[in-house]
Amino acid sequence: MHDQSQWTELGVSRKDKIIIWTLFPILGAVAGWFIPVLAKWVVALPWFPFQGLFKLISSMHGAWGSTVMTVLGFVGGGVLAMIAVKESLQIRLSDREVRLKIHDKERVFERQEVAAIFLDHKQLVLLDMNGRELLREEADGKPKALAEAFIRAGYDWREQDPFAHEYARWVADAPGLSPGANALFLAREKAIGRDDKEDAEDLRQELSKLGVTVRDEKKRQYWRMHGRRP
């Protein structure tokens, strides 16, 4: 039997990827070509930092030096393009399931698993039947286009977080939280302070297992208990 579901793709489209993979290396190559000229100008400014580096670059004058820097710029642009694509949330959805891919990791949720979807600033949030966050990732694209795509596929799109009024700011030894949860929040605060996103996300998942949903605003943590339908 053939799958009759219609799929919608959101995020960085194939056209966008072609533009990124083409534009970034070209811009890198152009910048590389002019770097020796810029370095020569910087060397004439004795107050400018990293003089040793700029003197080395400016010594690469002539066609050979510009060619080397052009190649390096082209490669650097390609690396930036790869990072830009890899770190963009790719969304593929139908009336049966939604597939979300980022950092080469794909997560798949069946339609019946997802109780509500909304945008929290630029983050796409999926909630399950118990109000637990299935996913929270920054999404590219226009909010209206995201909403229309999910609504068209039959998902319950919300204009705002249905539990927004239930969040409380976390403070040390917050009442209403277990000692274990408070310890995880403290560890997560330290992870956020050193900008360790991977550790902060792991600790978010650990808190979720304890029935706690976490939302960040800048470097402040807010929490609520989950356990009821949105």
N, C-alpha and C positions, 0 to 999 in steps of 0.2 A: 504493500500500500504506500502510495506517495504522500509525503507530508504536505498538506494543503495550506499550512500556516503561512501568512505573509510576514516577512521579516523587515524590520526597520533598523537602519544603522545610524547611530548618533555619535557625536564626538568628532574626532579628526577623521574626515572623510578620505577616500582614496585620492580625490583631487587635491585636498589639503596636503596629504602626505607627499604627493608628487611635487607640489610647490615647495614644501619644506626641504625635501631631499635635493631639490634643484637650487633653490635660492640660498640656503645656508652655505653650502660649499663655494658657490660663486662669490658671495659676499666675503667669505673668508679668504678666498684667493685674491680678490681686489684689495682687501685690507693688507694682506701679506705683501703684495707688490709695493704698497706705499709705506710700509713700516720702516725700511731703511732710510727713506727721505725724512720721515717724522723723527726717527732716532737722531739723525744728523742735526736737526733743528733743536732737539731737546739737549743735546750735548753742549750747545752754545749757551744753555741756561745753567750755570754752575749751582744754583740753589735747588734745582730739580733733583729729587731722590733717585736712587738706583743708577747713578751715573756710569758705574762699571758695566752694567748690562747694556745700556744704550750706546756706550762707546763700542762695545763688541758688535752690536747690530749695525751701527753706522759704518764700521770697518768693512762690512760686507757690501761694498759698493759695486756698481756695475751690473751687467746683465746676470752674472752668476749669482750674486747675492740676492737680487730681486727674484730670480727663479726659485732659489731655495726657499725664501720666505713665502712665495706664492704657493708652492707645494705644501708647505707647512700650514698655511692659512686654509688651503682647500681641505686638507685632512682634518684640521680643527673644526671647520664648518660642518664636515660630515659627522664628526663626533657629537657636536651640538645638536644636529638634526636627529641623530639616533636617540639622544637623551630626551629631546622634546617629544618625540613620538612615543617612546617607551613610558614616559611619565604622564601621558594623557590618557584619561579614562575612555575606553572604547565600549560603547553600549550597543548590543544587538538584542532586539526584543520582538516577541510575537505574542499572540494571545495565549500561548502555552507556557512560555518561559522567558526569562530575561538573562542574558549573558553579559557579564561585565569583566573587562580585561584591563589590567594595569600592571606595570612592572613585570610583564611576561607571565603574570598569574591570572587565570580566568576562574571566575566564580559563577555558578549557574543556580538560579532559583526558579523553582516551579511556580506557576501562576498562583496556585493555592497557598503557597508559603508566604506570599507578600500581601499584607493587610493594608498598607498605606505607603505612599511615596510622596516626598516633598523636597523642596530646596531649603536648606538652612544657609543663608547667604549664598555662597557658590558651591556648597557641598550637597551632593545628592544623597538622600537618606532613604533607606528601605526599612520598614518596620514589619515584624512578624505579627501573628495573631495575639501575642502576649505583650505587645508594645516594646519588644526587644529590638535593638538595631541590628539588622542583618548586614548592613553596609553603610559606610559613611566615607565618601570620596569626593574630592573636588571635580566638578564636571565642566567641560567646555561647552560652548554653544549658548544660544539664546534660551532663557527660561521658558518663553512662550512655546518654542519649538519642542523642548523637552516635555512640557505639560501636554501638548497636543498629541505627541507620539504615544505617550503612556495611556492617555485617555482613550485614544483611538484603538489601542490594543486591549482595552477593558480593565485597566488597573485603576485603583482608587487613588487618584492624585489629589493631594491636599494643598491648599494655598499657603499653609503654614504648619508648623509642628503642632500636632494635636495635644501634646503634653508640655507645651512651652511654659505654662503657668506652674508646672510642678517642680521645676528645677530650683535647686538651692546651691549657693556658692559653697564650695568645700573649704573648710578651715581645719586646722589640726584638731584631732580628736572630736570630729563633728558628731554631735548627738544624732542618733538614728542610724548610725553606721556601726558595724561590728569592728572590733580592734583590727581584724585581718584586713577589712576593706580600707580602714584609715591608714594602715601601713602601706597598702598598695597605692593609695592616693599620694602619700608622702614620697614614695619611690618614684611615682610618675611625675610629681612636681619637680624632682631633681632631674629626671630625664628631659622634661620640657625645658628646664633652665639651661641644660647643655645642648639643647637642640638635637637630641637623639630621638628622631621620629619613630624609628623602628622599635625601640624599647618602650616608648610611650604608647604605641599601638598595641604591643604585646600586653602591657599592663592594662590597657583599656579592655582587652579581651578577657583577661583574668577577672576584672571587676564585673564584666558582663555575666560571667559564670556564677558570681555571687548575687546576681539579681540587680546589679547597679548599672544604669546607663550614664555615660559621661559625655558632656559637651564642653568644648573649649571656647573661650573668648580671649583672644590674644594668649597670654600665659596664665589665665585664670581658669580653674576647673569648676564646672557645675555638674550636679548629679541629681538623679531621681531614681526611684525604685521602679522596676518594670514588673508586670504580672497581670495586666489587664488589656483588653482589646482597645485599639486606638479608635 
